[in-house]
Amino acid sequence: MVNKGDPQVLRKPCAVGGELHLMDRGGRGNTRQWGIGRNAMAHHPSQGEFALILVTTNSPEEGQKIARALVESRLAACVNIISGLRSFYRWKGKVWDEGELLLVVKTRMTLLRQLEDKIREMHSYEVPEIISIPIAWGSEPYLDWLRKSTSA
């Protein structure tokens, strides 16, 4: 067993496919299952039904306006607004360094096109970031609330 106090052990574990790999500097490892495990995730009844959508904006007002519209129209169950981002990106041949906010949107996969249309309609960016990340697993009571809070 790998001892956490051993100076040869890397301090940062690596999560891969539902397993936690603790590697020592010699390349030897010790594998431990974490969470619910890969097999349970493969059979989750809600797998593929929900997604997290990431959207960046340049002002709190715009972020709040979009968040409220998505929740009120039942295209999203919840939108978190995370401030204090610093984004570096290339746009029209120039590298930019700007402050932004991140919207984390919880929705159903079936609503993605409608949600994208609504965001594009309201967003000030010529090409807004709208990225979907499928939710592989979640607590069933939370996913049930998400299901009931969004349009079918």
C-alpha positions as CSV (number, residue, x, y, z in Angstrom):
1,M,0.0,0.0,0.0
2,V,1.2,3.5,-0.8
3,N,1.9,5.6,2.3
4,K,0.9,9.3,2.0
5,G,3.8,10.2,4.2
6,D,6.3,8.6,1.8
7,P,8.4,11.3,0.1
8,Q,8.5,9.2,-3.0
9,V,4.8,9.5,-3.6
10,L,3.5,12.2,-5.9
11,R,1.1,14.4,-4.0
12,K,-1.4,14.8,-6.8
13,P,-3.5,11.6,-7.5
14,C,-4.8,11.0,-11.1
15,A,-8.4,10.0,-11.6
16,V,-8.9,7.8,-14.6
17,G,-12.1,6.0,-15.6
18,G,-13.6,5.7,-12.2
19,E,-10.3,4.7,-10.5
20,L,-7.8,6.6,-8.4
21,H,-4.2,6.0,-9.3
22,L,-1.5,6.9,-6.8
23,M,1.8,6.8,-8.6
24,D,5.2,6.8,-7.0
25,R,8.3,8.4,-8.7
26,G,9.4,5.0,-9.9
27,G,6.2,4.5,-11.9
28,R,4.7,1.9,-9.5
29,G,1.2,2.6,-8.5
30,N,-1.6,1.6,-6.2
31,T,-5.2,1.7,-7.6
32,R,-8.3,2.4,-5.5
33,Q,-11.9,2.6,-6.6
34,W,-13.6,6.0,-6.0
35,G,-17.1,7.3,-6.1
36,I,-19.7,4.9,-7.4
37,G,-17.3,3.2,-9.8
38,R,-17.2,2.8,-13.6
39,N,-19.8,-0.1,-13.8
40,A,-22.5,1.7,-11.8
41,M,-22.1,4.8,-13.9
42,A,-22.6,2.8,-17.1
43,H,-26.0,1.8,-15.9
44,H,-27.2,5.0,-14.4
45,P,-30.9,5.6,-15.6
46,S,-30.3,9.3,-16.3
47,Q,-27.1,9.0,-18.2
48,G,-27.2,11.1,-21.3
49,E,-30.3,13.0,-20.3
50,F,-28.7,16.1,-18.8
51,A,-25.8,18.5,-19.6
52,L,-23.8,21.4,-18.1
53,I,-23.4,24.3,-20.5
54,L,-20.6,26.7,-20.2
55,V,-21.1,30.3,-21.4
56,T,-18.8,33.3,-20.8
57,T,-19.9,36.9,-20.7
58,N,-18.2,40.2,-20.2
59,S,-20.5,41.8,-17.7
60,P,-22.5,40.9,-14.6
61,E,-25.6,42.6,-16.1
62,E,-25.5,40.5,-19.3
63,G,-24.8,37.3,-17.3
64,Q,-27.7,37.9,-15.0
65,K,-30.0,38.8,-17.9
66,I,-29.2,35.5,-19.7
67,A,-29.4,33.4,-16.5
68,R,-32.8,34.8,-15.6
69,A,-34.2,34.3,-19.1
70,L,-33.0,30.7,-19.3
71,V,-34.5,29.8,-15.9
72,E,-37.8,31.7,-16.5
73,S,-38.3,30.0,-19.9
74,R,-37.6,26.6,-18.3
75,L,-34.6,26.0,-20.7
76,A,-32.4,25.7,-17.6
77,A,-33.2,24.5,-14.0
78,C,-30.3,26.5,-12.6
79,V,-27.6,28.9,-13.7
80,N,-24.5,29.6,-11.6
81,I,-22.6,32.8,-12.3
82,I,-18.9,32.6,-11.4
83,S,-17.1,35.9,-11.5
84,G,-13.4,36.7,-11.4
85,L,-12.4,34.8,-14.6
86,R,-9.4,35.9,-16.6
87,S,-9.5,34.7,-20.2
88,F,-6.7,34.6,-22.7
89,Y,-7.9,33.9,-26.3
90,R,-7.1,34.6,-29.9
91,W,-9.7,36.7,-31.8
92,K,-9.3,38.3,-35.2
93,G,-5.5,37.8,-35.3
94,K,-4.9,39.3,-31.8
95,V,-4.3,37.7,-28.4
96,W,-6.7,39.1,-25.8
97,D,-6.5,39.1,-22.0
98,E,-9.8,40.1,-20.5
99,G,-12.0,39.6,-17.4
100,E,-15.1,37.5,-17.9
101,L,-17.8,35.7,-16.0
102,L,-18.7,32.1,-16.4
103,L,-22.3,30.8,-16.6
104,V,-22.7,27.2,-15.6
105,V,-26.1,26.1,-16.9
106,K,-27.9,22.9,-15.9
107,T,-30.3,21.6,-18.5
108,R,-31.7,18.7,-20.5
109,M,-29.9,17.5,-23.6
110,T,-33.1,17.8,-25.6
111,L,-33.2,21.5,-24.9
112,L,-29.7,22.3,-26.2
113,R,-30.7,23.8,-29.6
114,Q,-33.4,26.0,-28.0
115,L,-31.0,27.1,-25.3
116,E,-28.3,27.9,-27.8
117,D,-30.8,30.0,-29.9
118,K,-31.8,31.9,-26.7
119,I,-28.2,32.6,-25.7
120,R,-27.2,33.8,-29.2
121,E,-30.3,36.1,-29.3
122,M,-29.3,37.8,-26.0
123,H,-25.5,37.6,-26.1
124,S,-23.3,40.6,-27.0
125,Y,-20.4,38.5,-28.4
126,E,-20.2,37.8,-32.1
127,V,-19.3,34.2,-31.3
128,P,-20.3,33.4,-27.8
129,E,-18.8,30.4,-26.0
130,I,-21.6,27.8,-25.7
131,I,-20.1,24.4,-24.7
132,S,-22.0,21.3,-23.6
133,I,-20.7,18.8,-21.1
134,P,-22.9,15.7,-20.7
135,I,-23.6,14.8,-17.0
136,A,-22.6,11.2,-16.6
137,W,-23.9,10.8,-13.1
138,G,-25.7,12.8,-10.5
139,S,-27.7,12.3,-7.4
140,E,-31.2,11.0,-8.4
141,P,-33.1,13.5,-6.3
142,Y,-31.2,16.4,-7.8
143,L,-31.6,15.1,-11.4
144,D,-35.3,14.6,-10.7
145,W,-35.6,18.2,-9.6
146,L,-33.7,19.2,-12.8
147,R,-36.1,17.2,-14.9
148,K,-39.2,18.8,-13.2
149,S,-37.7,22.3,-13.5
150,T,-37.1,22.2,-17.3
151,S,-39.4,21.9,-20.2
152,A,-39.8,18.5,-21.8
